[in-house]
Structures are given as C-alpha cells and as structure tokens.
Amino acid sequence: MNRRQPIIVMLVVGISMILVLSLIPYSLARNSIAQLRSMVAPGAVVQVSAPQRTSTEPAFDVAAWYAERGEQPETHGVLIENLEGTRTFASHNVDEAFNPASLIKLVTSLVALKKLGADYRFKIRVYAAGETDQTGTLRGRLFVYGSDPTFGDIGAHLIADELKSRGIKSVSEALVVSPDFCFNFSESAEESGARLARALNLGKTEVGVSEQVEGRLLFSFNSNTLSEMLLYMNARSSNFVAERIGALAGGPISLRQFLIDQLHLPASEVTIARASGREHNRMTARGVVMVIRALVEETRRQGLEPTDIMPVASDDAGTLRRRLAGTGLEGAVVGKTGTLTSEVDGGMSSLGGLVYTHDAGIVLFAILDQGNRIWDHRQMEDQLLADAIKSQATPLGVAGPTPRKLLPPSSLKITDENGE
C-alpha cells in the first residue's frame, strides 16, 4: 500500500470540510435577506427613522466647493442623503449647530401634524346675546370667538352672509371678540374686532374684547385644514401663522422636547426660541434632515405627500417661487427657506427639504449658511444642491401644470350648532 495515500485522503477531507464551513455564513445570509424581503409587502412604506449608515465617503467635496468660492467652510453645515439614510451625497459640518432660521417651521409642522392631525380646523364660534327684532337688529351683543390665524376678508364675508340668512342685519349694543381673535394677521384683538365690525357691516356698534362669552351659539366658521395652513405657512414663511400654530402645539419648549424625546436629538444640539424660527435657535444639519425624514413619514402615515405641506420650488407662490431657476432642479425640489438678518447670529440663510429623483428616490437635504451675504448664500445653496444631486442622480419634476392656490376659499365651511 502506498504510504502517502492516507495523507492525501486526509488532505482532501480537510479541504472539503473547510469549503463546506466557509459556505455556511453565505447560505445563512442569503436566507436572512430572503426572509426580510418576504416580510415587506409590495408597496409598503418602510420606516426609516433610524437608518443604518454606510461608511462610504461622499463623492462630492463640500469643503472644497465652498473654498473655491472664497467661503470659509467652517461657517457652513451641509447634509444631503437619500431617504433611507444609506447613501450620502454630500456631508460637511453635519454635527455643528447653526441657527436654522425659518427651517424651525418644519419642526412646528411636524409636531402640529403629530398632535392635531392634517384635517384639524380652527373654529370661530358666533354667539348671539339678545333677540332679533323685525328690522333685523340684534337687540344685544354679538360674540365672535376663535383663534384662526389665517382668518380674514373671505371668512368675514362668509360670516356676514350667514348672519343675514338668519335675519341679523345689525347689532344694537356691541360686537365682542375673544382675546386671541385675529383678522388679516393682526396681533391686536381690538384692531381685529374693529376690522371685523366694518367687514360685517352691522351698523354703528361698539367693539369690545372679553374672555367671557354670552348668549346662544348660532353657528361656527371652520378654517382651512391644518395641512393647507402648513402649506401656506411654509410657502410664505409666515411667522404669524407659525407662532399661532406653534402655541397650539405646546410652544417652543414642547417643540424642543419633542425633538429630544421622539427623534433622539442630543439636547446640546437643539435650541428653539420661537416656533417661527426667529431669534436665537440652534440645530445641526443632521438634526434638520432627521426632522425632514420624520415629516415624510408622518405625511405618508396621514395619507398625504410632502408636497401637501411644503411648496415646490420654481412653481408655488412664496419664498421658493424664484429659487433654483436654471439649475435643472426646477419642479423637483420641495422644501423651506430660512433667512435672518445680520442682527441675529451675524445673519443666516438656509435651505432644507427633499429632491425627487428618477434613480435615487427621495433625497433629503439641509444647507445652513452663516453670514450677512444673504443673497450670495441663496445662490450658492441652489447651485450646491444642483451640483451635488446632478453629479450623482437624475432629478424628477413633480410640479403641477399651474401653481396651487394657497388657502383655497372652497375649503372654508360654516356649520350650525349641531355641526351640520
């Protein structure tokens, strides 16, 4: 017998065992992936609030891009990544806190949607304290109570028509409004009440403000839905609407705590002074992107799209109307601008939102630029976003055939005391 034969057999057996053992992890991995895929139904919305990040460095060099334009890279924070958080398009100073300015309105939008729901409507209730005589005069006082931040001429016209349909043409004593009542974005309840009295054309009557309401409920005026208000607020960057909605959502302290408790942002990286983004606020580019990701998830959960609460660049009226023109991103970007004058933090310009693409899905972004060169920084934000996206993906336009009407009057409603 050949003495080498047992050695050869042992070598063959050993090599075979090594090959078998090396294939086991691969087989297990394939089975695990197959099981994960089978658990996700076609068309299901995948939760992406805690993305598993890759270690791949982005191809786009943000610091070099700013340096080429004579900018100090340390005064800018940028993060551009896909919705799942697995692919980074651009990253720079992502954990440095800057003043995001009106991007805080995205936080206000998120918390308001969570707490109130997209279909929430402000109610303005109309009460009559007294009886109406044969001439159509209410012998007493008319009370108008509510805090709709977008109430104005159209709403007043609807209330006037409803009063006339109920036989009320004038008021003998007074028109009384609540302390939080506002008309055409006026901070003064007294001024708002006077404007309402003129709009209702109720004759010569006194105007007062009171926390107490009297009389019987006649009917209620119902505002636009919260989602419609948020679209207006973000498109126009309305500080007034943001402050009123933010107060209803709990105020700046509640907004900050939501980010810490629900999105797990480090407390040291979050400061919110005003729900509108005015004054001294602090967030990082990473934190802003996390808010935007949560907004995408929340809108989908409530049967909406991000375009239902944020304007489309180069399409909708507002601060984004003339942005990104000529960049190739027209109609593909949905987002929010932010601006602070040099009196706060030396000036800030910011841009945040999402980009729809053909080949990379939804891409989220936050660009924070500190300094008093507001106009220059706006141009840079548009170009940086275009350069980073178009070098790695193909934009997908989502704009409609015509710009949308903000706060559509057709959405306003009058309901009686029974809710009809």
LUMRO-211078 format. One line per field, with one value per residue: z, y, x of N, C-alpha, C in turn. Coordinates in steps of 0.1 Angstrom, whole numbers, plus 5000, padded with zeros to 4 digits. Example, Ala and Ser with C-alpha at 12.3 -4.5 7.8 and 13.67 -1.06 7.14 Angstrom:
BEGIN
n_Z <- 5078_5071
n_Y <- 4943_4978
n_X <- 5132_5128
ca_Z <- 5078_5071
ca_Y <- 4955_4989
ca_X <- 5123_5137
c_Z <- 5078_5079
c_Y <- 4967_5000
c_X <- 5132_5129
! end
This chain:
BEGIN
n_Z <- 5000_4992_5011_5012_5006_5028_5038_5017_5014_5039_5035_5014_5026_5047_5032_5020_5042_5050_5029_5030_5055_5051_5034_5049_5064_5042_5031_5052_5054_5029_5032_5054_5042_5022_5039_5051_5029_5022_5042_5038_5023_4989_4978_5004_5030_5041_5073_5082_5102_5118_5103_5089_5086_5059_5056_5035_5019_5008_4974_4966_4974_4998_5013_4997_4976_4987_4994_4969_4962_4977_5003_5039_5050_5076_5084_5074_5072_5059_5048_5027_5018_5010_5014_5029_5044_5038_5018_5012_4997_5000_5026_5054_5082_5097_5123_5136_5153_5141_5134_5123_5113_5096_5091_5113_5113_5100_5121_5137_5120_5119_5146_5150_5131_5142_5167_5162_5138_5102_5092_5110_5120_5128_5148_5147_5167_5167_5186_5199_5220_5230_5214_5180_5163_5142_5123_5118_5136_5160_5193_5215_5221_5199_5198_5188_5187_5186_5172_5147_5128_5101_5095_5077_5052_5035_5052_5069_5051_5046_5072_5074_5054_5065_5088_5078_5065_5086_5095_5108_5106_5118_5149_5181_5205_5210_5193_5202_5206_5211_5232_5217_5191_5157_5127_5094_5100_5122_5153_5173_5192_5196_5174_5154_5159_5153_5126_5118_5124_5106_5082_5085_5084_5102_5111_5132_5159_5191_5198_5215_5237_5252_5276_5284_5272_5260_5256_5230_5209_5175_5150_5135_5122_5101_5096_5070_5065_5086_5072_5048_5059_5068_5044_5034_5054_5053_5026_5023_5044_5069_5098_5116_5114_5121_5147_5160_5154_5165_5192_5198_5195_5217_5222_5221_5240_5242_5215_5213_5232_5220_5199_5212_5228_5210_5184_5192_5193_5204_5234_5237_5212_5203_5203_5207_5203_5193_5177_5151_5141_5145_5162_5185_5177_5175_5156_5141_5108_5104_5123_5112_5089_5099_5110_5086_5074_5093_5088_5062_5067_5085_5070_5050_5067_5074_5050_5032_5010_5009_4994_5001_5023_5020_4998_4962_4946_4923_4914_4932_4948_4969_4990_4977_4951_4930_4932_4925_4897_4865_4873_4868_4886_4888_4899_4910_4936_4969_4996_5022_5030_5048_5066_5082_5094_5097_5123_5140_5150_5132_5107_5086_5062_5049_5036_5032_5027_5003_4974_4945_4926_4897_4898_4924_4942_4968_4980_5008_5023_5039_5042_5057_5060_5074_5079_5066_5039_5024_4999_4982_4994_4991_4964_4962_4977_4960_4938_4949_4958_4933_4920_4937_4935_4908_4899_4907_4905_4888_4885_4892_4881_4899_4898_4894_4866_4869_4893_4927_4945_4974_5007_4998_4992_4989_5007_5031_5057_5070_5099_5117_5151_5156_5142_5116
n_Y <- 4988_5022_5045_5072_5076_5077_5102_5118_5114_5124_5151_5158_5154_5173_5197_5197_5200_5225_5241_5236_5246_5273_5281_5282_5306_5323_5311_5313_5341_5347_5334_5349_5375_5369_5362_5387_5402_5389_5397_5423_5438_5443_5477_5486_5511_5518_5522_5546_5559_5554_5551_5528_5536_5538_5534_5547_5574_5605_5614_5640_5669_5691_5710_5718_5728_5751_5765_5771_5792_5812_5811_5806_5774_5765_5780_5769_5744_5712_5686_5660_5634_5601_5590_5568_5570_5556_5563_5588_5619_5644_5659_5679_5694_5683_5679_5703_5730_5754_5785_5777_5793_5800_5773_5761_5761_5738_5720_5729_5723_5695_5687_5698_5684_5658_5661_5673_5665_5662_5671_5688_5717_5751_5767_5793_5806_5818_5837_5848_5872_5881_5892_5891_5917_5928_5944_5933_5938_5929_5929_5935_5918_5906_5879_5868_5842_5828_5815_5814_5816_5825_5839_5862_5886_5869_5850_5866_5876_5852_5848_5871_5867_5844_5854_5872_5854_5844_5864_5886_5918_5940_5952_5961_5968_5957_5944_5917_5902_5874_5873_5861_5865_5872_5892_5893_5888_5905_5914_5925_5921_5940_5958_5939_5932_5956_5957_5935_5943_5964_5949_5931_5949_5958_5981_6010_6001_5992_5980_5953_5934_5904_5877_5862_5846_5851_5843_5824_5798_5804_5796_5780_5790_5774_5769_5766_5734_5720_5710_5725_5750_5747_5744_5770_5784_5775_5780_5808_5815_5824_5840_5848_5829_5806_5811_5811_5785_5770_5777_5764_5738_5735_5752_5767_5752_5727_5719_5716_5696_5675_5669_5660_5638_5622_5621_5618_5636_5651_5669_5691_5700_5713_5742_5761_5791_5804_5794_5801_5804_5827_5849_5835_5804_5769_5743_5713_5703_5676_5672_5687_5673_5649_5658_5664_5639_5626_5641_5634_5607_5611_5626_5607_5587_5599_5599_5618_5637_5650_5673_5684_5699_5714_5738_5736_5742_5769_5768_5769_5797_5821_5820_5802_5806_5818_5804_5782_5784_5777_5757_5731_5717_5726_5724_5699_5700_5702_5721_5743_5777_5797_5827_5851_5883_5903_5910_5889_5864_5872_5870_5847_5822_5797_5764_5738_5705_5682_5663_5650_5622_5603_5580_5577_5578_5596_5623_5638_5670_5695_5727_5750_5783_5806_5841_5875_5878_5874_5872_5862_5837_5824_5820_5803_5781_5771_5763_5746_5725_5716_5709_5688_5669_5665_5654_5629_5618_5617_5644_5645_5659_5672_5691_5707_5714_5741_5767_5761_5772_5789_5784_5777_5791_5775_5755_5764_5764_5767_5758_5747_5749_5722_5710_5707
n_X <- 5008_5004_5022_5017_4991_4970_4976_4971_4943_4934_4941_4924_4899_4900_4902_4878_4860_4867_4858_4830_4824_4830_4810_4787_4781_4775_4753_4735_4733_4721_4696_4686_4683_4664_4643_4638_4631_4607_4591_4584_4558_4548_4549_4547_4552_4583_4597_4620_4633_4655_4681_4705_4737_4761_4797_4809_4825_4812_4811_4811_4828_4822_4836_4857_4843_4831_4854_4865_4850_4857_4847_4846_4848_4841_4819_4796_4771_4763_4742_4733_4714_4700_4666_4664_4687_4710_4728_4751_4752_4764_4783_4791_4803_4782_4774_4777_4763_4740_4722_4691_4672_4642_4638_4630_4603_4597_4599_4578_4557_4559_4554_4529_4513_4516_4503_4478_4467_4463_4438_4427_4409_4406_4382_4358_4335_4302_4281_4249_4237_4208_4177_4164_4149_4120_4132_4156_4175_4198_4191_4211_4242_4268_4289_4321_4342_4373_4405_4416_4444_4446_4424_4403_4393_4377_4367_4352_4333_4318_4308_4292_4273_4260_4249_4231_4214_4202_4186_4199_4209_4220_4236_4227_4241_4269_4298_4317_4348_4371_4401_4422_4415_4420_4425_4432_4460_4466_4481_4467_4438_4418_4420_4416_4389_4377_4381_4367_4341_4336_4338_4316_4296_4276_4263_4263_4281_4294_4328_4343_4365_4367_4371_4350_4321_4287_4252_4235_4248_4251_4263_4292_4323_4346_4380_4405_4420_4445_4467_4466_4470_4496_4510_4506_4519_4546_4552_4549_4565_4554_4556_4537_4516_4530_4537_4512_4502_4523_4520_4496_4505_4520_4542_4576_4591_4579_4582_4610_4614_4601_4618_4640_4630_4615_4627_4653_4674_4704_4703_4720_4723_4701_4682_4654_4639_4617_4587_4585_4611_4624_4648_4672_4680_4690_4703_4716_4728_4724_4704_4683_4678_4669_4645_4631_4630_4613_4590_4584_4577_4555_4536_4530_4519_4496_4482_4491_4512_4546_4545_4520_4523_4545_4561_4566_4596_4603_4577_4553_4537_4555_4584_4601_4595_4610_4634_4662_4660_4671_4688_4683_4669_4644_4610_4615_4623_4612_4605_4618_4627_4651_4658_4677_4685_4715_4715_4710_4729_4748_4737_4719_4713_4693_4684_4662_4649_4635_4645_4631_4641_4649_4665_4675_4655_4638_4656_4670_4678_4698_4710_4730_4739_4760_4763_4764_4760_4734_4720_4740_4746_4721_4722_4743_4734_4714_4730_4749_4733_4722_4746_4755_4734_4729_4753_4752_4727_4694_4673_4637_4609_4580_4561_4530_4506_4499_4506_4497_4467_4470_4456_4428_4396_4374_4376_4368_4343_4309_4292_4263_4250_4246_4266_4261
ca_Z <- 5000_4991_5024_5010_5003_5039_5039_5006_5018_5050_5030_5006_5035_5054_5023_5017_5053_5051_5019_5035_5066_5046_5027_5058_5066_5030_5030_5063_5050_5018_5038_5062_5033_5016_5049_5053_5017_5022_5053_5033_5012_4978_4980_5018_5034_5051_5083_5080_5113_5124_5092_5091_5077_5054_5059_5023_5019_4997_4963_4965_4984_5001_5018_4985_4968_4993_4994_4956_4960_4987_5016_5050_5051_5089_5086_5066_5075_5048_5047_5016_5018_5005_5024_5038_5051_5034_5008_5014_4985_5004_5041_5058_5095_5099_5137_5141_5155_5135_5136_5110_5110_5094_5090_5126_5109_5097_5134_5141_5111_5123_5159_5149_5125_5152_5178_5158_5126_5090_5089_5121_5116_5138_5148_5152_5171_5167_5196_5200_5234_5227_5203_5168_5161_5129_5114_5116_5146_5172_5205_5224_5217_5191_5203_5178_5195_5180_5170_5134_5124_5087_5093_5070_5045_5029_5063_5073_5041_5049_5084_5071_5047_5074_5097_5070_5062_5099_5098_5116_5098_5126_5163_5188_5216_5207_5187_5212_5202_5221_5232_5207_5178_5148_5114_5085_5106_5132_5166_5182_5192_5195_5160_5146_5162_5146_5112_5116_5125_5093_5072_5087_5081_5112_5116_5143_5171_5199_5197_5227_5238_5265_5278_5287_5261_5265_5246_5223_5197_5163_5141_5136_5110_5102_5088_5062_5072_5091_5061_5040_5066_5069_5031_5033_5064_5048_5013_5026_5056_5077_5112_5124_5114_5128_5162_5165_5153_5174_5205_5199_5196_5230_5223_5218_5250_5237_5202_5216_5239_5210_5191_5221_5232_5199_5174_5200_5190_5216_5239_5235_5198_5200_5210_5200_5210_5187_5168_5137_5138_5148_5173_5186_5177_5172_5152_5132_5095_5106_5130_5103_5080_5107_5110_5073_5073_5101_5082_5051_5073_5091_5059_5044_5076_5074_5037_5024_5004_5014_4987_5007_5034_5016_4984_4952_4941_4910_4910_4941_4953_4981_4991_4967_4937_4920_4936_4917_4883_4857_4879_4864_4897_4889_4900_4916_4950_4978_5008_5030_5031_5061_5065_5094_5091_5104_5138_5147_5147_5121_5095_5083_5050_5050_5027_5036_5021_4996_4960_4939_4916_4889_4901_4938_4950_4975_4986_5018_5023_5048_5039_5066_5057_5083_5074_5062_5025_5023_4985_4977_5000_4985_4951_4965_4981_4949_4929_4956_4958_4920_4917_4944_4931_4893_4897_4912_4903_4878_4891_4887_4884_4905_4898_4887_4854_4873_4907_4935_4953_4989_5015_4989_4999_4988_5018_5043_5060_5081_5104_5128_5164_5156_5134_5102
ca_Y <- 5000_5035_5052_5086_5076_5082_5116_5125_5113_5134_5165_5160_5156_5186_5208_5197_5205_5240_5246_5235_5256_5287_5284_5283_5320_5329_5305_5319_5355_5347_5330_5360_5385_5364_5363_5401_5407_5384_5403_5436_5437_5453_5490_5490_5522_5513_5532_5549_5569_5550_5545_5522_5544_5532_5542_5552_5588_5610_5618_5655_5676_5704_5720_5723_5736_5764_5771_5776_5804_5822_5810_5798_5762_5763_5788_5762_5730_5706_5672_5656_5619_5595_5589_5556_5573_5547_5569_5602_5627_5655_5660_5689_5700_5679_5680_5717_5737_5767_5789_5773_5803_5795_5758_5757_5759_5724_5713_5733_5715_5681_5685_5701_5672_5647_5664_5678_5658_5670_5676_5697_5730_5761_5771_5806_5804_5830_5837_5860_5875_5890_5887_5899_5923_5927_5952_5926_5943_5920_5938_5929_5918_5895_5874_5861_5837_5818_5820_5810_5826_5829_5845_5875_5891_5859_5844_5876_5876_5840_5850_5881_5860_5835_5863_5878_5843_5842_5876_5896_5928_5950_5948_5974_5971_5956_5932_5913_5892_5868_5879_5855_5867_5880_5895_5897_5887_5915_5909_5932_5917_5952_5962_5928_5933_5968_5953_5926_5951_5970_5939_5926_5960_5957_5994_6016_5993_5992_5968_5950_5922_5897_5863_5856_5846_5850_5840_5811_5795_5804_5787_5781_5792_5764_5773_5756_5723_5722_5707_5737_5761_5744_5747_5784_5789_5771_5787_5822_5816_5833_5840_5850_5816_5797_5813_5807_5770_5765_5778_5753_5726_5734_5763_5763_5742_5715_5716_5712_5683_5665_5665_5652_5626_5614_5620_5614_5646_5655_5682_5701_5705_5718_5753_5767_5803_5808_5784_5806_5804_5840_5850_5826_5790_5761_5729_5708_5699_5663_5673_5692_5662_5640_5664_5663_5625_5623_5648_5625_5596_5615_5629_5594_5580_5605_5599_5629_5637_5662_5685_5689_5708_5723_5743_5731_5753_5774_5766_5775_5811_5822_5822_5793_5807_5821_5797_5771_5786_5774_5747_5717_5712_5733_5715_5686_5703_5706_5725_5755_5786_5804_5839_5860_5895_5903_5914_5877_5854_5877_5867_5833_5818_5782_5758_5724_5698_5670_5663_5638_5618_5591_5568_5576_5580_5609_5627_5648_5679_5707_5736_5761_5792_5817_5853_5885_5878_5866_5870_5853_5824_5818_5815_5792_5770_5765_5757_5735_5714_5712_5702_5675_5660_5661_5646_5615_5613_5625_5650_5641_5670_5668_5703_5706_5723_5755_5769_5759_5784_5787_5786_5778_5795_5764_5746_5770_5758_5772_5747_5753_5744_5708_5705_5705
ca_X <- 5000_5012_5022_5012_4976_4962_4979_4963_4929_4932_4941_4912_4888_4902_4899_4863_4854_4869_4849_4817_4822_4831_4798_4776_4777_4769_4740_4726_4730_4711_4683_4681_4679_4652_4632_4635_4623_4594_4583_4580_4548_4550_4542_4546_4561_4594_4601_4634_4637_4668_4689_4718_4746_4773_4809_4814_4826_4805_4820_4810_4836_4816_4846_4864_4833_4830_4867_4867_4842_4862_4840_4852_4840_4835_4807_4785_4768_4755_4740_4724_4714_4688_4655_4667_4699_4721_4737_4753_4756_4773_4783_4801_4800_4768_4770_4779_4750_4739_4708_4684_4662_4628_4637_4623_4589_4595_4597_4565_4548_4559_4547_4514_4507_4515_4494_4465_4463_4462_4424_4423_4404_4403_4368_4354_4321_4294_4270_4240_4231_4197_4168_4164_4136_4115_4140_4168_4185_4200_4190_4221_4256_4272_4302_4328_4352_4382_4419_4421_4455_4445_4411_4404_4381_4369_4359_4342_4322_4310_4300_4282_4262_4253_4241_4219_4205_4195_4179_4206_4215_4228_4237_4224_4250_4284_4305_4327_4357_4379_4414_4431_4409_4429_4419_4443_4473_4469_4484_4458_4424_4410_4421_4409_4375_4372_4381_4356_4328_4335_4336_4303_4286_4265_4258_4271_4280_4307_4336_4350_4373_4363_4373_4337_4311_4274_4242_4233_4256_4244_4270_4307_4331_4357_4391_4411_4426_4459_4477_4465_4476_4511_4515_4507_4529_4559_4554_4551_4573_4546_4560_4525_4509_4539_4537_4499_4502_4533_4514_4487_4513_4527_4552_4590_4596_4573_4588_4623_4613_4597_4629_4649_4623_4609_4638_4665_4684_4711_4698_4730_4723_4688_4676_4642_4634_4604_4582_4587_4625_4630_4657_4683_4677_4702_4701_4726_4723_4719_4691_4673_4675_4661_4631_4625_4627_4601_4579_4580_4570_4542_4527_4525_4511_4483_4476_4495_4526_4553_4540_4508_4526_4557_4559_4575_4605_4601_4563_4543_4539_4562_4598_4607_4589_4621_4646_4666_4658_4682_4697_4679_4661_4630_4599_4619_4626_4601_4612_4616_4638_4653_4666_4678_4693_4728_4713_4709_4740_4756_4730_4718_4705_4693_4675_4661_4637_4638_4646_4627_4650_4645_4673_4679_4643_4638_4669_4668_4690_4698_4721_4730_4750_4761_4770_4754_4758_4722_4717_4751_4744_4710_4726_4752_4726_4708_4740_4755_4723_4722_4758_4756_4724_4730_4765_4750_4713_4687_4661_4624_4599_4567_4553_4517_4506_4497_4508_4485_4462_4472_4444_4417_4384_4364_4378_4362_4330_4301_4284_4255_4253_4246_4277_4257
c_Z <- 5000_5005_5024_5009_5015_5040_5029_5009_5029_5044_5022_5015_5042_5045_5021_5029_5054_5041_5024_5046_5061_5039_5036_5061_5054_5028_5040_5059_5039_5023_5046_5053_5026_5026_5051_5041_5017_5032_5048_5021_5001_4980_4994_5021_5044_5060_5082_5091_5119_5113_5096_5081_5072_5057_5046_5023_5007_4986_4961_4977_4987_5005_5006_4977_4974_4992_4980_4954_4971_5000_5026_5053_5065_5092_5078_5072_5064_5050_5036_5015_5013_5017_5034_5047_5049_5024_5010_5001_4989_5020_5045_5071_5099_5114_5144_5142_5149_5138_5123_5106_5107_5091_5103_5123_5105_5110_5138_5132_5116_5136_5158_5142_5134_5162_5174_5147_5114_5087_5100_5115_5129_5137_5153_5154_5172_5176_5196_5214_5232_5216_5191_5165_5146_5119_5111_5125_5157_5184_5216_5218_5208_5195_5192_5185_5187_5176_5157_5129_5110_5084_5087_5063_5040_5040_5068_5064_5043_5061_5082_5064_5055_5083_5090_5067_5075_5104_5106_5106_5105_5141_5171_5198_5212_5200_5196_5206_5213_5221_5222_5193_5169_5134_5105_5092_5116_5146_5176_5181_5190_5180_5151_5147_5154_5131_5109_5115_5112_5082_5073_5084_5089_5117_5127_5156_5178_5196_5210_5226_5252_5265_5280_5275_5267_5253_5240_5211_5185_5153_5143_5122_5111_5092_5078_5070_5076_5080_5051_5046_5066_5055_5029_5042_5058_5034_5015_5037_5066_5092_5121_5125_5122_5143_5167_5165_5164_5189_5208_5201_5209_5232_5221_5228_5245_5224_5205_5223_5230_5203_5199_5224_5220_5188_5179_5195_5203_5221_5237_5221_5194_5209_5201_5208_5205_5177_5153_5132_5140_5160_5173_5188_5172_5168_5143_5118_5096_5113_5121_5094_5087_5108_5097_5070_5081_5095_5070_5056_5078_5080_5053_5054_5076_5060_5028_5017_5010_5007_4992_5018_5031_5002_4975_4946_4926_4905_4919_4945_4966_4980_4981_4953_4927_4923_4926_4902_4875_4862_4874_4875_4898_4889_4906_4931_4957_4991_5015_5030_5045_5059_5078_5090_5100_5119_5146_5142_5134_5107_5092_5070_5051_5040_5031_5029_5015_4981_4955_4927_4909_4895_4916_4947_4956_4982_4995_5019_5033_5045_5048_5064_5066_5077_5069_5047_5021_5008_4979_4982_4994_4971_4952_4969_4969_4940_4936_4955_4944_4916_4924_4939_4917_4890_4901_4910_4892_4884_4884_4891_4889_4904_4890_4874_4857_4888_4915_4942_4967_4996_5006_4997_4999_4999_5031_5045_5071_5086_5115_5141_5166_5148_5120_5093
c_Y <- 5013_5042_5066_5087_5081_5097_5124_5125_5123_5148_5168_5162_5169_5198_5209_5203_5220_5246_5247_5245_5270_5291_5286_5297_5326_5324_5311_5333_5355_5343_5342_5372_5381_5365_5378_5406_5402_5390_5417_5434_5447_5465_5494_5502_5517_5524_5534_5559_5566_5543_5539_5528_5535_5540_5548_5568_5594_5615_5633_5661_5690_5714_5726_5732_5750_5772_5777_5789_5814_5822_5802_5786_5760_5770_5781_5748_5724_5691_5669_5641_5614_5593_5579_5559_5564_5552_5584_5609_5638_5656_5669_5695_5696_5680_5693_5724_5751_5772_5786_5783_5797_5780_5753_5755_5745_5715_5716_5725_5701_5678_5688_5690_5661_5649_5667_5670_5667_5677_5685_5711_5739_5765_5785_5805_5817_5829_5850_5861_5886_5884_5897_5904_5922_5935_5945_5931_5933_5930_5932_5929_5905_5891_5865_5856_5826_5824_5815_5820_5831_5836_5859_5878_5880_5852_5853_5877_5864_5842_5861_5875_5851_5843_5868_5867_5840_5854_5887_5905_5939_5945_5961_5977_5970_5943_5929_5901_5886_5874_5874_5857_5875_5881_5900_5898_5898_5909_5914_5927_5929_5957_5951_5929_5945_5964_5944_5933_5958_5960_5933_5936_5959_5970_5999_6008_5994_5979_5966_5937_5916_5882_5855_5857_5845_5847_5826_5810_5795_5794_5788_5783_5782_5768_5763_5745_5727_5720_5719_5749_5759_5747_5762_5789_5787_5778_5801_5825_5826_5831_5840_5836_5806_5798_5809_5791_5764_5766_5767_5740_5725_5745_5758_5752_5728_5710_5710_5698_5672_5660_5657_5639_5617_5612_5617_5624_5649_5668_5693_5707_5711_5730_5759_5779_5806_5797_5788_5806_5817_5839_5839_5811_5782_5747_5725_5704_5685_5663_5677_5681_5652_5645_5662_5648_5621_5630_5639_5613_5599_5618_5616_5586_5586_5606_5611_5627_5650_5675_5691_5699_5717_5726_5736_5743_5756_5772_5773_5789_5810_5823_5813_5796_5810_5814_5785_5772_5784_5764_5733_5710_5718_5722_5702_5688_5708_5709_5738_5764_5791_5816_5847_5871_5894_5906_5901_5867_5859_5874_5852_5831_5803_5777_5743_5718_5685_5672_5650_5635_5605_5578_5566_5578_5594_5611_5639_5657_5690_5714_5748_5770_5804_5829_5862_5887_5870_5862_5860_5839_5817_5812_5803_5779_5763_5757_5745_5722_5708_5704_5688_5665_5655_5653_5632_5609_5622_5631_5646_5653_5665_5680_5701_5715_5738_5756_5767_5772_5781_5791_5787_5781_5784_5755_5751_5765_5766_5760_5753_5746_5729_5702_5703_5716
c_X <- 5009_5011_5016_4997_4968_4964_4971_4948_4926_4932_4929_4900_4888_4898_4884_4856_4855_4860_4835_4814_4822_4818_4786_4772_4770_4755_4730_4723_4720_4697_4677_4676_4666_4640_4628_4627_4609_4585_4578_4570_4551_4542_4542_4556_4571_4597_4616_4639_4650_4676_4702_4728_4757_4785_4815_4814_4819_4815_4821_4818_4830_4826_4853_4855_4832_4843_4870_4860_4845_4855_4848_4843_4834_4823_4795_4783_4759_4754_4729_4725_4701_4678_4659_4680_4711_4731_4738_4758_4766_4772_4795_4796_4786_4764_4774_4766_4750_4725_4701_4674_4648_4627_4630_4608_4586_4592_4582_4555_4547_4551_4532_4507_4505_4504_4479_4459_4461_4449_4419_4419_4402_4388_4366_4339_4314_4282_4262_4234_4220_4188_4168_4150_4132_4124_4153_4179_4186_4201_4198_4235_4259_4286_4308_4341_4360_4395_4424_4432_4454_4432_4412_4391_4372_4360_4349_4330_4313_4302_4289_4270_4254_4244_4229_4209_4197_4187_4185_4213_4223_4227_4236_4235_4265_4287_4316_4335_4365_4393_4424_4426_4419_4422_4430_4456_4476_4471_4474_4443_4415_4409_4414_4394_4369_4371_4370_4342_4326_4332_4322_4292_4274_4259_4267_4270_4294_4314_4343_4357_4370_4367_4360_4328_4297_4265_4242_4242_4248_4250_4285_4313_4343_4367_4395_4417_4440_4469_4477_4472_4492_4517_4516_4519_4543_4562_4557_4561_4567_4550_4547_4518_4517_4538_4523_4498_4511_4528_4504_4493_4521_4538_4566_4595_4591_4579_4602_4623_4609_4609_4639_4643_4620_4620_4651_4677_4691_4706_4707_4730_4710_4684_4665_4637_4620_4600_4583_4601_4632_4639_4667_4679_4690_4697_4713_4720_4718_4705_4680_4668_4666_4646_4624_4621_4614_4589_4574_4572_4556_4532_4521_4516_4497_4476_4480_4508_4533_4549_4527_4511_4538_4556_4570_4583_4602_4586_4553_4547_4547_4577_4606_4604_4600_4634_4649_4664_4671_4692_4694_4671_4647_4619_4602_4622_4614_4607_4608_4629_4639_4662_4666_4688_4706_4727_4712_4720_4748_4749_4730_4709_4705_4682_4674_4648_4641_4638_4641_4636_4645_4652_4677_4667_4643_4651_4666_4680_4687_4711_4720_4742_4750_4769_4760_4753_4746_4720_4727_4749_4732_4714_4735_4744_4720_4718_4746_4746_4722_4734_4759_4746_4727_4743_4763_4736_4706_4674_4648_4614_4586_4557_4541_4517_4504_4500_4495_4480_4463_4459_4432_4404_4373_4365_4371_4347_4323_4292_4276_4258_4252_4257_4273_4262
! end
